[in-house]
């Protein structure tokens, strides 16, 4: 997985962002941890399953729904199904080897809160 360190993406306060399977990480976090890389690799798998474009559309729509639900941008982010799956499994380095397709759907429930 390609990692590009820079001072622009992601915005301050975040370590890394995955855009189309390429990790952009803030220079001050170089090198990023294996946990962060695994988190972003989970997102890459999600993107591939949804043919990239649909991933970003779903992500944006779900963020808006969660923002209305929680009335807090950070809570909305942490409760997006893609993020909930990635955060829940980022420390399990073998997760992608056993992950089932479209596993993020299990994390859609509005009754469960992450962070």
C-alpha positions, 0 to 999 in steps of 0.5 A, a space after each residue: 500500500 502506497 503511503 504519501 507523507 505530507 502537510 496538507 492531507 488529511 486535515 490537522 487532527 487526523 493521522 491519515 486518509 485513504 483516497 482510492 487505496 493510497 494513504 495520505 498521512 501527516 508528516 508529523 506522524 511518520 512513520 504511521 503505525 501498523 494499526 493505522 495501516 490496517 485501518 486504512 487497508 480495511 477501507 481499501 477493501 470496502 472501497 473495492 467492494 463498492 467500486 470506489 465511487 459508491 463507497 464515497 457516495 455511501 460514506 457522504 450520505 451516511 455521514 449526513 444521516 449520522 450528523 443529523 442523528 448525533 448533532 456532532 461532526 465527530 460523533 457522526 464520523 465515528 458512527 459511519 459503518 465503514 469507520 465502525 468496522 475499521 476501528 473495531 478491527 484495526 488491531 487485528 492484523 489477520 482480520 482482512 484474511 477472514 473478513 467476509 464481503 460487505 462486512 461493514 453492513 453489520 455495523 449499520 445499526 443505529 443502536 450501537 455507538 462507536 467512540 
